[in-house]
Amino acid sequence: GLYAIEPFATNGSGVVHDGKKGNIFILKKDKNTRLPLGREILEFIKDSYGYLPFASRWIVKIFGTKGILGLNQLENEGILHQYPILTEEKGKLVSQSENTFLVETEKVTNTSK
């Protein structure tokens, strides 16, 4: 199976809440979209990331600033989910990282590296 481990660290109390929208997206459902830009970006996302999270800056790197418009369109249509920025209850710093592992019968592969 495919597993993700997401450790969080904070210099606060450890109570974390969802804040404003961030820059990390994930493909929520694969369905048709009307606008050509959205279709082009969706195909790129499916081919490059599948159902794994990705950063909006990676889309902008390929599609330029119009990539943000496409991401917003896909989110509004329920195709993408945008993760919120995590905030600590007292305003302290929060960091998060992720490692994804493919666990097979004979081996484990870290696909994040």
DSSP file (Angstrom, degrees, kcal/mol; ACC not computed):
  #  RESIDUE AA STRUCTURE BP1 BP2  ACC     N-H-->O    O-->H-N    N-H-->O    O-->H-N    TCO  KAPPA ALPHA  PHI   PSI    X-CA   Y-CA   Z-CA
    1    1 A G              0   0    0      0, 0.0   102,-3.3     0, 0.0     2,-0.5   0.000 360.0 360.0 360.0 169.8    0.0    0.0    0.0
    2    2 A L  E     -A  102   0A   0    100,-0.2     2,-0.4    98,-0.0   100,-0.2  -0.918 360.0-177.9-106.6 125.9    0.9    3.7   -0.2
    3    3 A Y  E     -A  101   0A   0     98,-3.0    98,-3.5    -2,-0.5     2,-0.4  -0.950  15.2-154.6-128.7 144.8    1.3    5.5    3.1
    4    4 A A  E     -A  100   0A   0     -2,-0.4     2,-0.5    96,-0.2    96,-0.2  -0.966   3.0-161.3-118.0 135.6    2.0    9.1    4.0
    5    5 A I  E     -A   99   0A   0     94,-2.9    94,-2.1    -2,-0.4    -2,-0.0  -0.976   8.8-175.0-114.4 124.1    3.6   10.2    7.3
    6    6 A E        -     0   0    0     -2,-0.5    92,-0.2    92,-0.2     2,-0.2  -0.787   4.1-168.3-124.4  87.0    3.1   13.8    8.2
    7    7 A P        -     0   0    0      0, 0.0    90,-1.7     0, 0.0     2,-0.4  -0.509   5.9-158.6 -74.8 143.7    5.0   15.0   11.3
    8    8 A F  E     -C   96   0B   0     88,-0.2     2,-0.3    -2,-0.2    88,-0.2  -0.916   7.4-171.4-119.0 147.5    4.1   18.4   12.7
    9    9 A A  E     +C   95   0B   0     86,-2.2    86,-2.9    -2,-0.4     2,-0.3  -0.995   7.1 171.7-137.3 144.7    6.2   20.6   15.0
   10   10 A T  E     -C   94   0B   0     -2,-0.3    84,-0.2    84,-0.2    -2,-0.0  -0.990  35.7-142.8-147.4 153.2    5.4   23.8   16.9
   11   11 A N  S    S+     0   0    0     82,-1.1    83,-0.1    -2,-0.3     2,-0.1   0.189  86.9  72.3 -97.7  15.5    7.0   26.0   19.5
   12   12 A G  S    S-     0   0    0     81,-0.4    -2,-0.1    80,-0.1    82,-0.0  -0.090 111.5 -64.1-106.7-152.5    3.6   26.5   21.0
   13   13 A S        -     0   0    0      2,-0.2     3,-0.1    -2,-0.1    -3,-0.0   0.643  68.6-111.7 -76.8 -15.5    1.2   24.3   23.1
   14   14 A G  S    S+     0   0    0      1,-0.3     2,-0.7    -5,-0.0    -1,-0.1   0.417  76.9 128.8  97.7  -1.3    0.7   21.9   20.2
   15   15 A V        -     0   0    0      2,-0.0    74,-2.3     0, 0.0     2,-0.4  -0.808  38.7-173.4 -90.4 116.1   -3.0   22.8   19.6
   16   16 A V  E     -D   88   0C   0     -2,-0.7     2,-0.3    72,-0.2    72,-0.2  -0.888   8.0-173.4-117.7 140.0   -3.3   23.4   15.9
   17   17 A H  E     -D   87   0C   0     70,-3.4    70,-3.1    -2,-0.4     2,-0.3  -0.867  34.7 -95.0-125.9 160.0   -6.2   24.8   13.9
   18   18 A D  E     -D   86   0C   0     -2,-0.3    68,-0.2    68,-0.2     3,-0.1  -0.610  46.0-176.9 -72.3 132.0   -7.0   25.3   10.2
   19   19 A G  E     -     0   0C   0     66,-3.2     3,-0.1     1,-0.4    67,-0.1  -0.047  41.2 -35.4-105.2-148.8   -6.2   28.8    9.1
   20   20 A K  E    S-     0   0C   0      1,-0.2    65,-3.4    64,-0.1    -1,-0.4  -0.175  83.6 -70.2 -69.5 168.5   -6.7   30.6    5.8
   21   21 A K  E     -D   84   0C   0     63,-0.3    -1,-0.2     1,-0.1    62,-0.1  -0.286  55.6-162.3 -61.7 144.5   -6.3   28.7    2.5
   22   22 A G  E     -     0   0C   0     61,-1.9    -1,-0.1     2,-0.2    63,-0.1   0.027  31.6 -92.7-107.7-146.7   -2.8   27.8    1.7
   23   23 A N  E    S+     0   0C   0     61,-0.1    33,-2.9    -2,-0.1     2,-0.5   0.145  86.2 100.5-124.3  18.1   -0.9   26.7   -1.5
   24   24 A I  E     +DE  83  55C   0     59,-0.5    59,-2.7    31,-0.2     2,-0.3  -0.921  47.4 179.0-110.0 129.7   -1.2   22.9   -1.3
   25   25 A F  E     -DE  82  54C   0     29,-3.1    29,-2.4    -2,-0.5     2,-0.3  -0.791  12.5-164.4-122.7 164.3   -3.8   21.1   -3.4
   26   26 A I  E     -D   81   0C   0     55,-1.7    55,-2.5    -2,-0.3     2,-0.5  -0.985  33.5-105.2-146.7 145.8   -4.9   17.5   -4.0
   27   27 A L  E     +D   80   0C   0     23,-0.4    53,-0.2    25,-0.3     3,-0.1  -0.604  36.7 178.7 -71.2 119.0   -7.0   16.0   -6.7
   28   28 A K        -     0   0    0     51,-2.9     2,-0.3    -2,-0.5    52,-0.2   0.886  64.5  -5.6 -91.5 -48.1  -10.3   15.2   -5.0
   29   29 A K        -     0   0    0     50,-1.6     2,-0.9     2,-0.1    -1,-0.4  -0.989  63.3-127.0-150.8 144.0  -12.3   13.7   -7.9
   30   30 A D        +     0   0    0     -2,-0.3     2,-0.3    -3,-0.1    49,-0.0  -0.799  52.0 137.3 -93.5 104.6  -11.6   13.3  -11.6
   31   31 A K        -     0   0    0     -2,-0.9    -2,-0.1     0, 0.0    48,-0.0  -0.943  55.5 -80.2-143.3 165.7  -14.4   14.8  -13.6
   32   32 A N        -     0   0    0     -2,-0.3     2,-0.3     2,-0.0     7,-0.0  -0.301  37.5-160.9 -68.0 148.4  -14.9   16.9  -16.6
   33   33 A T        -     0   0    0      1,-0.1     6,-0.1     2,-0.1    41,-0.0  -0.956  15.9-137.1-128.4 150.3  -14.4   20.7  -16.5
   34   34 A R  S    S+     0   0    0     -2,-0.3    -1,-0.1     4,-0.1    -2,-0.0   0.881  77.0  76.9 -77.2 -40.6  -15.8   23.2  -19.1
   35   35 A L  S  > S-     0   0    0      1,-0.1     4,-2.1    35,-0.1     5,-0.2  -0.519  73.7-135.6 -83.7 138.8  -12.9   25.5  -19.6
   36   36 A P  H  > S+     0   0    0      0, 0.0     4,-2.5     0, 0.0     5,-0.2   0.870 104.6  53.6 -57.7 -40.5   -9.9   24.6  -21.7
   37   37 A L  H  > S+     0   0    0      1,-0.2     4,-2.6     2,-0.2     5,-0.2   0.932 109.1  49.2 -61.5 -45.1   -7.3   25.9  -19.2
   38   38 A G  H  > S+     0   0    0      1,-0.2     4,-2.6     2,-0.2    -1,-0.2   0.897 111.0  49.8 -60.5 -41.5   -8.9   23.8  -16.4
   39   39 A R  H  X S+     0   0    0     -4,-2.1     4,-2.4     2,-0.2    -1,-0.2   0.915 111.4  49.0 -63.4 -42.9   -8.8   20.7  -18.6
   40   40 A E  H  X S+     0   0    0     -4,-2.5     4,-1.9     2,-0.2    -2,-0.2   0.924 114.5  44.2 -63.8 -44.9   -5.2   21.3  -19.5
   41   41 A I  H  X S+     0   0    0     -4,-2.6     4,-2.7     2,-0.2    -2,-0.2   0.901 111.9  53.6 -67.3 -40.6   -4.1   21.8  -15.9
   42   42 A L  H  X S+     0   0    0     -4,-2.6     4,-2.7    -5,-0.2    -2,-0.2   0.913 108.3  49.3 -61.1 -43.3   -6.2   18.8  -14.7
   43   43 A E  H  X S+     0   0    0     -4,-2.4     4,-2.4     2,-0.2    -1,-0.2   0.907 111.5  49.8 -62.4 -41.1   -4.5   16.5  -17.2
   44   44 A F  H  X S+     0   0    0     -4,-1.9     4,-2.6     2,-0.2     5,-0.3   0.926 111.3  49.0 -62.1 -44.8   -1.1   17.8  -16.1
   45   45 A I  H  X>S+     0   0    0     -4,-2.7     4,-3.0     2,-0.2     5,-1.6   0.931 112.1  48.0 -61.4 -46.7   -2.0   17.2  -12.4
   46   46 A K  H  <5S+     0   0    0     -4,-2.7     4,-0.3     3,-0.2    -1,-0.2   0.916 116.7  43.1 -61.5 -43.2   -3.3   13.7  -13.1
   47   47 A D  H  <5S+     0   0    0     -4,-2.4    -1,-0.2    -5,-0.2    -2,-0.2   0.859 124.6  33.9 -70.6 -35.9   -0.2   12.8  -15.1
   48   48 A S  H  <5S+     0   0    0     -4,-2.6    -2,-0.2    -5,-0.2    -3,-0.2   0.847 137.2   8.0 -91.4 -37.1    2.3   14.4  -12.7
   49   49 A Y  T ><5S-     0   0    0     -4,-3.0     3,-2.1    -5,-0.3    -3,-0.2   0.593  72.1-168.6-124.5 -18.4    0.8   13.9   -9.2
   50   50 A G  T 3 <S-     0   0    0     -5,-1.6   -23,-0.4    -4,-0.3    -1,-0.2  -0.415  77.8 -21.1  58.7-127.6   -2.2   11.6   -9.4
   51   51 A Y  T 3  S+     0   0    0     -2,-0.1    -1,-0.3   -25,-0.1    -5,-0.1   0.072 112.4 109.9-101.9  23.6   -3.9   11.8   -6.1
   52   52 A L  S <  S-     0   0    0     -3,-2.1   -25,-0.3     1,-0.1   -27,-0.1  -0.700  77.6 -96.0 -94.3 151.6   -0.9   13.0   -4.2
   53   53 A P        -     0   0    0      0, 0.0     2,-0.3     0, 0.0   -27,-0.2  -0.260  44.2-177.2 -63.8 152.3   -0.6   16.6   -2.8
   54   54 A F  E     -E   25   0C   0    -29,-2.4   -29,-3.1     0, 0.0     2,-0.3  -0.977  24.9-111.1-148.4 158.1    1.1   19.3   -4.8
   55   55 A A  E >>  -E   24   0C   0     -2,-0.3     3,-1.1   -31,-0.2     4,-0.9  -0.680  18.7-130.7 -93.6 144.0    2.1   23.0   -4.5
   56   56 A S  H 3> S+     0   0    0    -33,-2.9     4,-2.4    -2,-0.3     3,-0.5   0.825 106.9  65.6 -60.3 -31.2    0.5   25.7   -6.5
   57   57 A R  H 3> S+     0   0    0    -34,-0.3     4,-2.0     1,-0.2    -1,-0.3   0.814  95.3  57.5 -64.0 -28.0    3.9   27.1   -7.3
   58   58 A W  H <> S+     0   0    0     -3,-1.1     4,-0.8     2,-0.2    -1,-0.2   0.854 108.6  45.9 -68.5 -33.6    4.7   23.8   -9.2
   59   59 A I  H >X S+     0   0    0     -4,-0.9     4,-3.2    -3,-0.5     3,-0.6   0.902 111.3  51.6 -73.2 -42.4    1.6   24.6  -11.4
   60   60 A V  H 3X S+     0   0    0     -4,-2.4     4,-2.3     1,-0.2    -2,-0.2   0.864 102.8  60.5 -62.0 -36.0    2.7   28.3  -11.9
   61   61 A K  H 3< S+     0   0    0     -4,-2.0    -1,-0.2    -5,-0.2    -2,-0.2   0.847 117.1  30.9 -60.0 -33.8    6.2   27.1  -12.9
   62   62 A I  H << S+     0   0    0     -4,-0.8    -2,-0.2    -3,-0.6    -1,-0.2   0.864 134.4  26.2 -90.5 -43.2    4.6   25.2  -15.9
   63   63 A F  H >< S-     0   0    0     -4,-3.2     3,-0.6     1,-0.3    -3,-0.2   0.425  97.3-132.7-106.6  -1.5    1.5   27.4  -16.7
   64   64 A G  T ><  -     0   0    0     -4,-2.3     3,-2.0    -5,-0.3     4,-0.3  -0.285  60.6 -36.7  73.5-168.4    2.6   30.8  -15.5
   65   65 A T  T >> S+     0   0    0      1,-0.3     3,-1.3     2,-0.2     4,-0.8   0.727 131.2  72.0 -65.9 -21.0    0.2   33.0  -13.3
   66   66 A K  H <> S+     0   0    0     -3,-0.6     4,-2.0     1,-0.3    -1,-0.3   0.725  82.5  74.9 -65.2 -17.8   -2.8   31.7  -15.3
   67   67 A G  H <> S+     0   0    0     -3,-2.0     4,-2.5     1,-0.2    -1,-0.3   0.848  89.0  56.7 -60.2 -34.4   -2.2   28.5  -13.5
   68   68 A I  H <> S+     0   0    0     -3,-1.3     4,-2.5    -4,-0.3    -1,-0.2   0.908 105.4  50.7 -63.7 -42.1   -3.6   30.1  -10.3
   69   69 A L  H  X S+     0   0    0     -4,-0.8     4,-2.3     1,-0.2    -2,-0.2   0.916 111.1  48.8 -60.8 -43.0   -6.9   30.8  -12.2
   70   70 A G  H  X S+     0   0    0     -4,-2.0     4,-2.5     2,-0.2    -2,-0.2   0.905 110.6  49.8 -64.0 -42.3   -7.1   27.2  -13.4
   71   71 A L  H  X S+     0   0    0     -4,-2.5     4,-2.3     2,-0.2    -2,-0.2   0.924 111.3  49.0 -62.1 -44.3   -6.5   25.9   -9.8
   72   72 A N  H  X S+     0   0    0     -4,-2.5     4,-2.7     2,-0.2    -2,-0.2   0.902 110.9  50.8 -62.4 -40.8   -9.2   28.2   -8.4
   73   73 A Q  H  X S+     0   0    0     -4,-2.3     4,-1.6     2,-0.2    -2,-0.2   0.940 111.4  47.2 -60.6 -48.0  -11.6   27.0  -11.2
   74   74 A L  H  <>S+     0   0    0     -4,-2.5     5,-2.4     1,-0.2     6,-1.3   0.854 112.8  49.6 -65.1 -34.9  -10.9   23.4  -10.4
   75   75 A E  H ><5S+     0   0    0     -4,-2.3     3,-1.8     4,-0.2    -1,-0.2   0.931 108.7  52.1 -67.9 -44.7  -11.3   24.0   -6.7
   76   76 A N  H 3<5S+     0   0    0     -4,-2.7    -2,-0.2     1,-0.3    -1,-0.2   0.803 108.0  52.7 -61.3 -28.9  -14.6   25.8   -7.3
   77   77 A E  T 3<5S-     0   0    0     -4,-1.6    -1,-0.3    -5,-0.2    -2,-0.2   0.424 118.1-112.9 -86.7   1.2  -15.9   22.8   -9.3
   78   78 A G  T < 5S+     0   0    0     -3,-1.8    -3,-0.2     2,-0.2    -2,-0.1   0.623  88.9 113.3  79.5  12.8  -15.0   20.4   -6.5
   79   79 A I  S   <S+     0   0    0     -5,-2.4   -51,-2.9    -6,-0.2   -50,-1.6   0.847  76.5  36.3 -84.3 -37.3  -12.3   18.7   -8.5
   80   80 A L  E     -D   27   0C   0     -6,-1.3     2,-0.4   -53,-0.2   -53,-0.2  -0.826  69.1-146.9-113.5 154.2   -9.4   19.9   -6.3
   81   81 A H  E     -D   26   0C   0    -55,-2.5   -55,-1.7    -2,-0.3     2,-0.6  -0.981  11.3-149.7-116.4 134.2   -9.2   20.4   -2.5
   82   82 A Q  E     -D   25   0C   0     -2,-0.4   -57,-0.2   -57,-0.2   -59,-0.0  -0.915  15.7-136.1-105.3 121.0   -7.0   23.2   -1.2
   83   83 A Y  E     -D   24   0C   0    -59,-2.7   -61,-1.9    -2,-0.6   -59,-0.5  -0.491  20.3-121.6 -75.2 142.4   -5.5   22.5    2.2
   84   84 A P  E     -D   21   0C   0      0, 0.0     2,-0.3     0, 0.0   -63,-0.3  -0.413  27.2-101.8 -78.5 159.0   -5.6   25.3    4.8
   85   85 A I  E     -     0   0C   0    -65,-3.4   -66,-3.2    -2,-0.1     2,-0.4  -0.628  40.3-121.5 -74.1 136.8   -2.5   26.8    6.5
   86   86 A L  E     -D   18   0C   0     -2,-0.3     2,-0.4   -68,-0.2   -68,-0.2  -0.681  30.0-169.1 -85.0 133.7   -2.1   25.3   10.0
   87   87 A T  E     -D   17   0C   0    -70,-3.1   -70,-3.4    -2,-0.4     2,-0.3  -0.959  19.6-127.6-123.6 142.1   -2.1   27.9   12.8
   88   88 A E  E >   -D   16   0C   0      4,-0.8     3,-2.4    -2,-0.4   -72,-0.2  -0.647  28.7-116.2 -85.8 144.9   -1.2   27.3   16.4
   89   89 A E  T 3  S+     0   0    0    -74,-2.3    -1,-0.1     1,-0.3   -73,-0.1   0.737 114.0  40.5 -58.9 -25.8   -3.8   28.6   18.9
   90   90 A K  T 3  S-     0   0    0    -75,-0.2    -1,-0.3     0, 0.0    -2,-0.0   0.193 122.0 -99.3-108.3  16.2   -1.4   31.2   20.5
   91   91 A G  S <  S+     0   0    0     -3,-2.4    -2,-0.1     1,-0.2     3,-0.1   0.613  74.5 144.8  81.7  12.2    0.1   32.3   17.2
   92   92 A K        -     0   0    0      1,-0.1    -4,-0.8    -5,-0.0    -1,-0.2  -0.236  56.7 -79.5 -77.2 172.1    3.3   30.3   17.5
   93   93 A L        -     0   0    0     -6,-0.1   -82,-1.1    -2,-0.0   -81,-0.4  -0.417  41.1-167.6 -74.9 146.5    5.1   28.7   14.6
   94   94 A V  E     -C   10   0B   0    -84,-0.2     2,-0.3    -8,-0.2   -84,-0.2  -1.000   4.4-175.9-132.6 132.5    3.9   25.4   13.0
   95   95 A S  E     -C    9   0B   0    -86,-2.9   -86,-2.2    -2,-0.4     2,-0.3  -0.927   1.0-176.6-124.9 155.4    5.9   23.3   10.5
   96   96 A Q  E     +C    8   0B   0     -2,-0.3     2,-0.3   -88,-0.2   -88,-0.2  -0.995   3.7 179.4-148.3 143.5    4.9   20.2    8.7
   97   97 A S        -     0   0    0    -90,-1.7     2,-0.4    -2,-0.3    -2,-0.0  -0.896  13.0-146.2-137.1 170.9    6.6   17.8    6.3
   98   98 A E        -     0   0    0     -2,-0.3     2,-0.4   -92,-0.2   -92,-0.2  -0.999  10.7-173.1-144.0 139.4    5.5   14.7    4.5
   99   99 A N  E     -A    5   0A   0    -94,-2.1   -94,-2.9    -2,-0.4     2,-0.4  -0.999  14.1-154.5-127.0 134.8    7.1   11.5    3.4
  100  100 A T  E     -A    4   0A   0     -2,-0.4    11,-2.2   -96,-0.2    12,-0.9  -0.925  11.0-166.5-112.4 133.4    5.3    9.0    1.3
  101  101 A F  E     -AB   3 110A   0    -98,-3.5   -98,-3.0    -2,-0.4     2,-0.7  -0.954  16.8-149.0-124.0 137.0    6.1    5.3    1.3
  102  102 A L  E     -AB   2 109A   0      7,-3.0     7,-2.5    -2,-0.4     2,-0.7  -0.926  19.8-159.7-100.7 114.1    5.2    2.4   -1.0
  103  103 A V  E     + B   0 108A   0   -102,-3.3     5,-0.2    -2,-0.7     2,-0.2  -0.861  17.7 170.2-101.8 115.8    5.1   -0.7    1.1
  104  104 A E        -     0   0    0      3,-2.9    -2,-0.0    -2,-0.7     0, 0.0  -0.656  48.5 -95.1-115.9 174.2    5.4   -3.9   -0.9
  105  105 A T  S    S+     0   0    0     -2,-0.2     3,-0.1     1,-0.2    -1,-0.0   0.894 121.3  23.8 -57.4 -43.9    5.8   -7.6    0.2
  106  106 A E  S    S+     0   0    0      1,-0.1     2,-0.3    -3,-0.0    -1,-0.2   0.584 127.2  17.9-103.3 -12.5    9.6   -7.5   -0.2
  107  107 A K        -     0   0    0      2,-0.0    -3,-2.9    -5,-0.0     2,-0.4  -0.989  54.7-135.5-156.9 162.5   10.6   -3.9    0.2
  108  108 A V  E     -B  103   0A   0     -2,-0.3     2,-0.5    -5,-0.2    -5,-0.2  -0.993  22.9-164.1-121.9 129.1    9.6   -0.4    1.3
  109  109 A T  E     -B  102   0A   0     -7,-2.5    -7,-3.0    -2,-0.4     2,-0.9  -0.963  17.1-141.1-119.4 127.0   10.3    2.6   -1.0
  110  110 A N  E >   -B  101   0A   0     -2,-0.5     3,-0.8    -9,-0.2    -9,-0.3  -0.769  18.4-174.4 -81.2 107.6   10.3    6.3    0.1
  111  111 A T  T 3  S+     0   0    0    -11,-2.2   -10,-0.2    -2,-0.9    -1,-0.2   0.492  71.8  74.5 -84.2  -2.8    8.7    7.9   -2.9
  112  112 A S  T 3         0   0    0    -12,-0.9    -1,-0.2     1,-0.2   -11,-0.1   0.646 360.0 360.0 -82.4 -15.2    9.3   11.4   -1.5
  113  113 A K    <         0   0    0     -3,-0.8    -1,-0.2   -13,-0.2    -2,-0.1   0.432 360.0 360.0-100.9 360.0   13.0   11.4   -2.2
